[in-house]
Amino acid sequence: MTPLAENLFFQLLVGGSLLGSLLCAIAWGVAGLRKRLQEQRFLVDRINSILPQTQCGRCGHPGCRPYARAIATGEAINRCPPGGDRAIRRLSLLLNEARVPLDPAHGEIESAKVAVIREAECIGCTKCIVACPVDAIIGAAKHMHTVIASECTGCDLCIEPCPVDCIDLVERAPAFRYWSLAALATDPLSGEPCHD
Amino acid sequence: MATLFSTIIAAALVNNLALVQLLGVSTLFSFSRQFSATVELALLSFLVLFPAACINLLLHALILQPLGLEFLQLFLFVSVSAGITALLGQQLVKLFPLLARRHIRAVLLMCSNSAVIGLSFLQSTSLSSLPIKLVYSFGAAAGFAISLLVFAALRQRIDQGSSPAALRGVPLYLISAGIASMALLGFAGLV
C-alpha cells in the first residue's frame, strides 16, 4: 500500500485540478480585462450619451459632442443646463469627480421646452430652418413652417432669427410612461385634453 | 521562502507605509466617488510605487554607493519617481482615457509623494541584502495599495452611518485614520 501522495492517479488528479483552476482563473482574468479595455475605449461616446443632445451650445461649444470631447480632456462637467442635475450626477459617477451644482454662467435648469410656430403669422422665410441644430422644423420658402414636436429639443436657437417673432417656447408636457386613462384622455405633446 | 514571506508581511502590515510609517497619508484621503475608483487608484499607486522603489534601489546600490555619490540620492529619487509617474500618465492618456480622466491628478501628485521617496530612503539606509530589499519594496507597495482600499471602504461605511453633525466628513476621517493606524500597531512583533 503506497501512501496517497505517491499514488500516480492521485498526483494526476491533484495536478490536473490545480492546473485547471489556474487556467480558469487566467481565462476569467483575461475576460475581465478585455471587458475593462472595451469600456475604456469610446470615452467620448459614453460622455456624449449622458449629455441631453439638445445641441443648444450653452456650454460654449457648438454642440453636445464637442462638449463631450472637451470633458474627456478635462473640462468641467457642470456646464450643461438642459442636462441639469441628472447629467451632472451621472458624469460625476463616470469620471470620479465631485458632484457640483450647475455653473450659473451657462444658464439655469429649466423644465423641458418645445418650440411652437404660430402658423398663421409665419411668412415662410426659412431662417428658423437654417438655425435649427436638429432639423426639427419642416417647410419650404414662402410656405408655412412647422415644428416636429418629437424632434424639437427646446434649445431656443430658432427664436432669435425669426423676423416676425412667431415662434414660442412652451412647456413640454411630461411624457407619460405608463398607460392610464388620464393619459389617454390628454394629447401627449401639448398636455391638453383631447376632444375628438 | 519563509524569509521572503515574512519580509512581505513585515513590509505590508507591520511597517505599513501609510498607516504605520505615516508616509503618503494624503493619498488615503484622496477623493473618490465610488469604491471601484479607489480600486483603480490603488492599482495605479502600486504601479508607481513598486517600479520607482526598485529602480531607486538598484541605482543607489549599483551607481551611487560604489562612486561615493550618496549625497545625490534625494535628487536621484525625486527625478526617477517623477519620470516614472510622467511615463505612466502618458501611457494612461494614450491607452486608458477613462482611467486617465479619473485619476490623472492623483497619479501626477504621486510623483513627489512621500511614500515613494520615503520608501527609497528607508531602503537605502537598511542593511539587508539587495533581493530582500526588492521583496520588501514589493510588500510595501502592496501594503500601501491595501491600506488605500481598506481606508476607502472605511470611509464609505462612515459616510453611510449616522454620525454627529460636528464630526461629519473630514474630522471623522482623520479620527478613523488614527484608529486604523493604532490597530495596525497590533501587528508589531508579528514577524
Interface residues (C-beta under 8 A of the other chain):
Chain A: E39 Q40 L43 R46 A72 G74 S92 L93 L94 L95 N96 E97 A98 R99
Chain B: F31 S32 R33 Q34 A37 L95 F96 P97 L98 L99 R101 R102 H103 I104
